[in-house]
């Protein structure tokens, strides 16, 4: 069975992706900081009959990243790495004049540095896979200038560039940055708590990610909305 590592998998998009892949027969290594929520997700996902290794920890911890890849190796390798874990830098979001440098560093460490660290750890196994794939969950804030989204958007823009370079350096892999769009997640609620506009549930954008895995287009940056439109 193919094996995927998914960070930030206890809820939101990470959990929705885990459930979808489990339904397709994938074995999974799941990461999140909250042990209780992660265990609940693992219980749901394992009901599909898939093998699941759920490891709570912080992706900025190098030892934890090593544990994630070691767990995947025990399951047979790494065919897919999804870097979904994200930090805002401030909750709720604030203008740049108010953004603490510590908050910016945290966003960069989680969204960018940890993503590269995990790729570096998993790269030998990704190269050995017949279909080695890296998915970095991006944001429209990486490409558009939204008030208060500067720190988070900067970290995601840097992630997009890192992914683009990785694709050039590793032509044998598929490397995609995917913008899922706004979703009804705890992260978005923490970012903009006063926003009461309805947002799609994470499960609604998962078919876009699955389309990438099915069709395996060239490495690059994709928007889930466009992928969903093309799937209809």
Secondary structure as UniProt FT lines:
FT   STRAND          3..6
FT   HELIX           12..23
FT   TURN            24..25
FT   STRAND          27..32
FT   HELIX           35..46
FT   TURN            47..49
FT   STRAND          52..56
FT   TURN            59..60
FT   HELIX           62..75
FT   STRAND          80..83
FT   TURN            96..98
FT   HELIX           101..108
FT   HELIX           109..113
FT   HELIX           114..128
FT   TURN            130..131
FT   STRAND          133..137
FT   HELIX           140..142
FT   TURN            147..148
FT   HELIX           150..169
FT   TURN            171..172
FT   STRAND          174..179
FT   HELIX           186..191
FT   TURN            193..194
FT   HELIX           203..215
FT   STRAND          220..223
FT   HELIX           224..231
//
